[in-house]
Amino acid sequence: MSDLAAIYREYLRCLNERRWSDLGDFVANHLSYNRNRMTLADYRALLEADTTATPDLQFRPDLLLADADSVACRLWFECTPRYRFLGIEPTGVQVRFAEHVFYRFREQRIVEVWSLIDKDAVRDQLSGGA
């Protein structure tokens, strides 16, 4: 499969199905996440923590662009945190927010991730402000 958009959609399916043992099919053993070096195991732990805190978290691509080695995506989330999520305590309220994320691929696996999550939107919704 050489179409990077298709590979990325399969990566999202892997995340949504919580197939953590398959994560290495899509992510390199060493990568950069917001300029922080980490291993595949570190990245997996990050994703597992988010999905443990918010069991109904589903990664839904709203906008998706891909070229030869990069993917840009606006992910849309609608979920209900049960445990501390993004540094914010849950209140039982469903939240809706976006993540703007950019990936660089090498040999069809993610080697760099730049992520920007609208934490203010999450905080406002959990505090009753939105």
PyMOL commands that set and color helices and strands:
alter all, ss='L'
color gray80, all
select helices_A, chain A and resi 4-16+20-25+40-53+119-126
alter helices_A, ss='H'
color red, helices_A
select strands_A, chain A and resi 27-33+36-39+60-66+70-79+95-106+109-117
alter strands_A, ss='S'
color yellow, strands_A
deselect
rebuild
show_as cartoon
